[in-house]
Amino acid sequence: MASFTLRIGVLLVVFGGASYVMTGGASLTALIPSVVGALLVICGAVASRSEAARRHAMHAAAAIALLGILGTASALLRLPDLLSGATVPRRPALIARASMAVILIVYLAVSVKSFVDARVRRKA
């Protein structure tokens, strides 16, 4: 799970940087995915280096993902408007927020499954 966390973190760092560049550097908020990704990279690195800290690092990564989802989930409500071709204010920001939400939802789902599987293995 630590390597998956590292991959998702790097994906978000690159995605945030690309969002910032594609918007012409108009707003620093385009770098928010990079910040979330960097935090996930740190958690993944801690988990891969220290067996004792693995559980705590992975739970911290899941909490970061949950906070990221809560911060971007409102963009998912505007997704039907975006897909239908309706005029949407700040279209690039909406696309970036919705994409980040989807990435983090997938990450959190995989994390929860991993936690459940680990608990079942410990009990067995």
Secondary structure, 3 states (H helix, E strand, C coil): CHHHHHHHHHHHHHHHHHHHHHCCCCCHHHHHHHHHHHHHHHHHHHHHHCCCCHHHHHHHHHHHHHHHHHHHHHHHHCHHHHHHCCCCCCHHHHHHHHHHHHHHHHHHHHHHHHHHHHHHHHHC
